[in-house]
């Protein structure tokens, strides 16, 4: 499959948001299963592995949301 149309503005933001949501959901499941003990560190590593840059403030905010 090839793209014949230009990528619309904001599509990268939507993709990144979807990636973050997926990582959070996966990490939340791992936390519930006992596979993750440090949520912030697990999220930090997974975002790094995915090439997603977040600030420390964003990371802690996301971790707080993941705990709820």
Buried (B, 14 or more C-beta within 10 A) or exposed (E): EEEEEEEEEEEEEEEBEEBBEEBBEBBBEBBEEEEBEEBBEBBBBBBEEEEBEBEEEBBBEBBEEBEE
